[in-house]
Amino acid sequence: MILLDSNILIYSGQAEYAYLRPLIFDKESSVSKITQLEVLGFHRLDNKAKQYFASCFQLLNLIDIDDRVIDSAIILRQQHKMSLGDALIAATALCYQLTVISRNISDFSRINDLNVMNPIHDDIAGI
């Protein structure tokens, strides 16, 4: 099972990254509620993007941020310099034994037990 990072959803809405869309339709794909907040909460979304992302979240398994995830994210933030969103994504993946799918694999590289994959096919991926 996989956990999609926010950037994968955002890129999937762009024509040049349409090859990412099957990840959204895959029954093995999940997202954290923090991803829903990050993506739909962006203040510059136009109506077309809002509709696209809302339809994505209807298809994906949404994972709640429960006490176990919070406790794990606290530890990750204490041990590593991480943003709140990345800590919650990583903690969710660790708690549910999921592989994180993200363009920004460097955001998660210091976490030993975390599996991370980058599906983006370009030269600047992972930056």
C-alpha positions in Angstrom: 0.0 0.0 0.0 1.1 3.5 -0.7 0.7 7.0 0.8 0.7 9.8 -1.7 2.3 13.1 -0.7 0.6 16.4 -1.5 3.0 17.2 -4.4 2.0 14.0 -6.3 -1.7 15.1 -6.3 -0.7 18.6 -7.4 1.5 17.4 -10.2 -1.2 14.9 -11.4 -3.5 17.8 -12.2 -1.0 19.0 -14.8 -1.1 17.6 -18.3 2.7 16.8 -18.5 2.3 14.7 -15.4 -0.9 12.8 -16.4 1.1 9.6 -16.0 0.6 10.0 -12.3 -3.2 9.8 -12.4 -3.3 6.0 -12.2 -1.9 6.3 -8.7 -5.1 8.1 -7.7 -7.3 5.4 -9.1 -5.3 2.6 -7.5 -7.2 1.0 -4.7 -3.9 0.6 -2.8 -3.4 4.4 -2.7 -4.1 6.5 0.4 -3.6 10.0 1.5 -3.3 11.6 4.9 -5.9 14.2 6.0 -3.0 16.6 6.1 -2.7 16.2 2.4 -6.3 17.1 1.9 -5.8 20.2 4.0 -2.6 21.2 2.2 -4.0 20.7 -1.3 -7.6 22.0 -0.9 -6.4 24.8 1.5 -4.1 26.4 -1.0 -5.5 30.0 -1.4 -4.8 30.3 -5.1 -6.8 27.3 -6.4 -9.2 28.1 -9.2 -12.5 26.3 -9.5 -11.2 23.8 -12.0 -8.4 22.7 -9.7 -10.7 22.6 -6.7 -13.0 20.2 -8.6 -10.2 18.0 -9.8 -8.7 17.7 -6.3 -12.1 17.2 -4.7 -12.7 14.3 -7.1 -9.3 12.8 -6.2 -10.1 12.8 -2.5 -13.4 11.0 -3.2 -11.4 8.2 -4.9 -8.5 7.9 -2.4 -8.5 6.3 1.0 -8.3 9.1 3.5 -6.3 8.3 6.7 -7.2 10.3 9.8 -4.6 11.9 12.0 -5.1 10.0 15.2 -3.1 10.0 18.5 -0.7 7.3 17.3 0.2 9.4 14.2 0.5 12.5 16.4 2.8 10.8 18.8 5.0 9.4 16.0 5.1 12.9 14.3 6.2 14.5 17.6 9.1 12.0 17.8 10.1 12.6 14.2 10.1 16.4 14.7 12.2 16.0 17.8 14.7 13.8 16.0 14.8 15.5 12.5 14.3 19.0 11.2 11.0 18.5 9.4 8.0 20.6 8.5 4.8 19.7 10.3 3.2 18.4 7.1 6.2 16.1 6.3 6.3 14.8 9.9 2.6 13.9 9.7 3.0 12.2 6.3 6.0 10.2 7.5 4.3 9.3 10.8 1.2 8.1 8.9 3.3 6.0 6.6 5.2 4.5 9.5 2.1 3.8 11.6 0.3 2.1 8.8 3.3 0.5 7.1 2.9 2.4 3.8 5.4 3.5 1.2 5.5 7.3 0.7 5.2 8.4 -2.9 6.7 11.9 -3.2 8.7 14.0 -5.6 10.6 15.4 -2.6 12.3 12.2 -1.4 15.0 14.3 0.3 12.3 15.5 2.8 12.1 12.0 4.2 15.6 10.6 3.6 16.8 10.8 7.2 14.1 8.5 8.5 15.6 5.0 8.5 12.5 2.8 8.6 10.5 4.8 6.0 10.1 3.6 2.4 10.0 6.4 -0.1 9.6 6.3 -3.9 9.7 9.1 -6.5 7.6 8.5 -9.6 8.5 11.7 -11.4 10.3 11.2 -14.7 12.5 14.4 -14.9 15.9 15.6 -14.1 15.0 17.8 -11.2 12.9 15.3 -9.2 13.9 14.9 -5.6 15.1 18.5 -5.2 
